[in-house]
Amino acid sequence: MKKIFILAYTLLTLHCFSQDNIRIEMTESYELANIILALTQYGRTDKWDVQKIPPYYDEVLKYFEPVKNHPILDSVNYSRQKWEKFLGFRTDMYAFSFDQSGKLKRDYPFNSFGTVEVDKNIDLINDFVNKSNYRQFYNNHKEFYDKIISNYKEYYFVNKSKLFLDKVAQKSSGDNKKKFRIVISPLVGGQNCHRDIDSLTAVDFPNISKDLIIGNLTTNYNTRIVENHSLFTEMGHDYINPISDKYAKLISTNFNLNRWDNESGYPGVNSFNEYMTWAVYDLFIKENFPEVADSIALQWQYQNASRGFIAQNLFVKKVSELYFSQKGNKKIENIYKPLLKWCKSIESKISQPILLNIDAKNFIKTDISNIPIQFSEEMATNDSFQIQIVEFKNGKQTGESNIIEIKNSVWANNGKEMTLRLSAGFEEFAIIFNWWGMNKPLMSKNGILLKPQSFILVKQ
């Protein structure tokens, strides 16, 4: 395992670290937005969008308890369905700073999602700042913020990531002058994004790991590689999207969203860019961390297939084949035409297999040595696969689970039916297919993953 060390960084103003054209920031206005969102009813109850890691999260709740009923918290109490407003409020606050009188002012016309959530609530936000004494809270945590910033670059392999992207997606001389900002907060959970502030400045808004927040820099090296995705895949858009723009017509002709995309929410070329950016992430870890790359890549392929990018694993396999077959300097742009030709040629085979005859709400009582399962299409039957067994008692999870490899299943009907044979274990449990921790997936005959997190509920 590579020894992790802390670099001695020079901290600049506004709580940021800068080297070359990359700067890591935790600005006063951005943290204000995240604290406000964390205090809303949605922020307090949602499991994903606000990261609730003590002691910092607990300190936020305690300090701002006197203003827990401030009207700004009702005004920006968004939801998962209103994610554009939630994310717009969070990211647009980056365009603001405090003037000499202590009020927020807009520094530039950055608007990330077309909403104007900050501007229309600016009076309430300023009132919240005054009544909560927010700026004192921020000032009291400067040392904490600075420590996270100073460790971020090494923890997330920032230089290694950018060097790889510069190598495989060479930019024009003008683009090489572009500045990168990585804007972070301990409270950001889900919904990472990448945005251009202007023609010369790109900003990534990723989440950060629990270990980095609490200062555990001896965390497992593999974990850091997994967590690198939140930065790499956002930074990667600044390289991949301009290439795709050059081939936009070819993409629209050869990449059929009706086949490749299952309601991801990314229209047109944006869906292709998600596929491609994640594929380039896989190339990055294969080239830099080959000993763990296959396992890590598969876990994120599960994740992306669940997001609607149903053939991510198949797409990555072709990208890797085309990329590594190049001689000399390998460039992503060189594979666009053959890749899109391939996308068109196999589109009729792109579909996500799912489980049939399954009641996802009720436990079925069955002989666990003879569990019948049906699939929507022919499955690959030659290899063993892994499943996760999650224990339940009286309909509730106990927290006990294990991953086991299945080698003795019996297939029928050309791979559309399977009899799953398990030995005695939990009395009441879920059987989960294709999810985190499994390195042997179940997939269709055409090589596409069974819908991740497919499950059945069983009682002996």
Buried (B, 14 or more C-beta within 10 A) or exposed (E): EEEBEEEEBEBEEEBBBBEEBBBBBBBBBBBBBBBBBBBBEBBBEBEEBBBBBEEBBEBBBEBBEEBEEBEBBEBBBBEEEBBBBBBBBBBBBBBBBBEEEEBBEBEEEBBBBEBBBBEEBBEBBBBBBEEBBBBEBBEEBEEBBBBBBBBBBBBBBBEBBBEBBEEBBBBEEEBEEBBBBBBBBBBBBBBBBBBBBEEEBBBBBBBBBBBBBBEEBEBEEBEBBBBBBBBBBBBBBBBBBBBBEEBEEBBEEBBBBEBBBBEBEBEBBBBBBBBBBBBBBBBBBBBBBEEBBEBBBBBBBBBBBBBBBBBBBBBBBBBBEBBEEEEEEBBBBBBBEEBBEBBBEBBEBBBBBEBEEBEEEEBEEBEBEEBBBBBBBBBBBEEEBBBBBBBBEEEEEEEEBEBBEBEEBEBEEEBBBBBBBBEEEBEBBBBBBBBBEBEBBBBBBBEBBBBBBBBBBBBB
